[in-house]
Amino acid sequence: MRERITLACTDCKQRNYNTTKDKRKQTARFEIKKYCRFCRKHTAHRETR
């Protein structure tokens, strides 16, 4: 029951990454630090709906 999610940069709001997550185990929004090519630095990326 894995579902595709899109990760967006919290600084510039660009949608940069696609990944999957298990909806049964992780009910809250997923957040991770990744490289944003628009900001040209590592920033927090959060799951968008």
C-alpha positions as CSV (number, residue, x, y, z in Angstrom):
1,M,0.0,0.0,0.0
2,R,2.7,2.4,-1.0
3,E,1.6,5.7,-2.5
4,R,3.5,8.2,-4.7
5,I,4.2,11.6,-3.1
6,T,5.8,14.8,-4.4
7,L,8.3,16.7,-2.4
8,A,8.4,20.5,-2.6
9,C,11.1,22.9,-1.4
10,T,10.0,24.9,1.7
11,D,11.9,28.0,0.6
12,C,11.0,28.4,-3.1
13,K,8.0,26.1,-3.3
14,Q,9.3,24.3,-6.4
15,R,8.3,20.6,-6.7
16,N,11.6,18.8,-7.2
17,Y,11.3,15.2,-6.2
18,N,8.9,12.2,-6.4
19,T,9.1,9.3,-4.0
20,T,6.8,6.7,-2.3
21,K,5.7,6.3,1.3
22,D,3.7,3.7,3.3
23,K,0.4,5.5,4.3
24,R,-0.3,3.0,7.1
25,K,3.0,3.5,8.9
26,Q,3.6,7.3,8.2
27,T,0.4,9.3,8.6
28,A,2.0,12.7,9.1
29,R,3.5,14.7,6.2
30,F,7.0,13.5,5.2
31,E,9.8,16.0,5.5
32,I,13.5,15.6,4.6
33,K,16.5,17.8,3.7
34,K,17.5,17.5,0.1
35,Y,19.3,19.6,-2.6
36,C,17.2,22.2,-4.4
37,R,18.6,23.0,-7.8
38,F,16.6,26.3,-7.9
39,C,17.9,27.6,-4.6
40,R,21.3,25.9,-5.2
41,K,21.5,24.7,-1.6
42,H,20.2,22.0,0.7
43,T,16.8,22.8,2.1
44,A,13.9,21.1,3.8
45,H,11.5,19.4,1.3
46,R,8.0,18.6,2.5
47,E,5.3,16.3,1.1
48,T,2.7,18.2,-1.0
49,R,-1.0,17.2,-1.4
